[in-house]
Amino acid sequence: MYITGGVVSKDNPLYLEASTDFNLAIKKFPFIIVFCFSEDDVINTLKYAISEDIPFRVRNGRHDYEGNSNVNKGIVIDVSNINYTFIDEVNNKAKFGGGITTGKMYSDLVNKGYTVPSGTCPDVGFAGLTSCGGVGFAARLLGLSCDNLLEIELINYKGEKIVANEYSNDNLFWAVRGGLASNFGVVVSLTYKITPVCNVSTYVITWNPKYFVDVLDTWQSFTPYADVRLTTSVEYKKESSGDILLSSSGQFFGGKEELERIIEPLLKVAPTESVEIETISYEEALEKWSSDCTGPEKFKGTGSFIYTPLSKRILNCLEAELISAPKNSTQFYEFIGLNGNVSKVKPNETAFVHRNSLYLIEIKSAWDLEMDREDNVNWTNNVKDLLDSVGIGTYRGFTDFDIIDWQRQYYGDNYPRLREVKTQYDPLNIFNFPQSIEPL
Ligand SMILES: Cc1cc2nc3c(=O)[nH]c(=O)nc-3n(C[C@H](O)[C@H](O)[C@H](O)COP(=O)(O)OP(=O)(O)OC[C@H]3O[C@@H](n4cnc5c(N)ncnc54)[C@H](O)[C@@H]3O)c2cc1C
């Protein structure tokens, strides 16, 4: 049993970078990081870790909120170099290596005039994102990323390759669409349906932040039921300077005039500070959204799915929480519109259970100085507690170790079936990490 691939150990000058996650608040020191260049590298490293009883984690884009793809005194199996793209235009599908990022997937496809719906930040791993669901600015029309998945190839605990699709290993295929793939093995390829794209219309509106309650109240009553070609979000953010910003953005698969008509309720709800509505190429839209992405930072994040509109009382509480949030650090809520074609799939049809939610709220705080950590973590947890009184569960992609009933929050009624699939495909619980699915 031996490891193949690019091995980075503690004495290697590359070790610090190779062991650093996107969330800089979490620092872990693995025994080695193995950069895999082929399926054989994955199989050999996995077999070695299992035979030597060394803890291991599968890693790609390093964006897990809690650094759950890294492990102290263990082996990180990094698949980020397995990132090829094959586009099959005849059959309208594309196959990607299990280590592709959202950004590379987008650019490889958009060059040929296609897309698969995904998130906004280019460095996020596509296997991790898809297997949590995959929420983004095309979701209300094209569905979640996982709704466009046709097949995965995964290396299991025996080092064998399993192909899962609608017809073969369908139970596993069900589970990896919302149930986080690392519970079952290492994904080495993903095949998706691709959709032709050309131009889209986008908008960005800003308001004085004092209108937060009115804007959000209007947004939540119109966006879940708007034309499915439109996906929108609202961001309410406090900068480390203390400035508070309120904005809404959206992407529409249609013309500018039509978009302007659809978002009229938002344009009228309060005096705007700026309005930008334009028709641009899909590629330009991808660049526009990705320009808002931050680099690695120290943060605490969590989420909440909202199934019924929030009352003004809760909105006032959210406003008060943000205004009084810890100083010298950043906090925000991002309200991400769903429903539309996301809810055309039933909650038990894939492992992504939150099909009937109206929107997802991301709650995040970020700080520079260690002394600001505790206040920000407490702030994030307090807001989560508030939203737990009205929301139902959270997104698997926003890993939060402070959630005690994570099984219910991430997976709801799908958890018992996920445990069955786990038992079938990983009976010895080899793929075992905090908040991993428990076999029966
Ligand atoms: C800045 C930022 C922006 C984000 N934006 C979005 C967004 O727009 N939409 C959205 O839906 N989500 C978003 N997310 C959440 C993101 O989708 C999840 O955190 C996702 O799991 C990250 O995958 P990764 O490969 O980047 O991270 P990693 O930390 O490398 O992996 C995350 C998890 O996926 C597993 N994993 C990764 N690759 C594989 C593989 N090939 N086989 C098996 N398991 C694997 C890991 O073991 C780990 O459990 C965002 C997160 C951040 C931090």
The ligand as an ORCA input file, in Angstrom:
! r2SCAN-3c Opt
* xyz 0 1
  C     -17.275     32.391     -0.182
  C     -18.279     31.279     -0.352
  C     -19.232     31.379     -1.346
  C     -20.177     30.362     -1.520
  N     -21.128     30.511     -2.478
  C     -22.066     29.551     -2.648
  C     -23.088     29.701     -3.633
  O     -23.163     30.711     -4.344
  N     -23.993     28.686     -3.762
  C     -23.946     27.562     -2.993
  O     -24.791     26.687     -3.174
  N     -22.994     27.401     -2.049
  C     -22.064     28.367     -1.854
  N     -21.106     28.215     -0.883
  C     -21.101     26.994     -0.070
  C     -20.294     25.905     -0.796
  O     -21.050     25.402     -1.873
  C     -19.973     24.729      0.142
  O     -19.229     25.195      1.226
  C     -19.206     23.638     -0.598
  O     -19.283     22.438      0.136
  C     -17.754     24.026     -0.798
  O     -17.076     23.062     -1.570
  P     -15.481     23.205     -1.747
  O     -15.008     22.096     -2.591
  O     -15.151     24.584     -2.154
  O     -14.953     23.092     -0.261
  P     -14.147     21.961      0.505
  O     -13.918     22.571      1.851
  O     -12.961     21.512     -0.254
  O     -15.194     20.787      0.587
  C     -16.449     20.972      1.208
  C     -17.094     19.617      1.484
  O     -17.273     18.930      0.257
  C     -16.538     17.712      0.254
  N     -15.985     17.524     -1.093
  C     -15.389     18.448     -1.875
  N     -15.033     17.897     -3.050
  C     -15.398     16.602     -2.995
  C     -15.283     15.504     -3.893
  N     -14.720     15.636     -5.096
  N     -15.776     14.298     -3.507
  C     -16.358     14.142     -2.292
  N     -16.483     15.148     -1.406
  C     -16.011     16.357     -1.758
  C     -15.465     17.889      1.315
  O     -15.016     16.663      1.844
  C     -16.204     18.724      2.347
  O     -17.023     17.914      3.150
  C     -20.148     29.214     -0.681
  C     -19.176     29.117      0.317
  C     -18.261     30.144      0.497
  C     -17.249     30.050      1.610
*
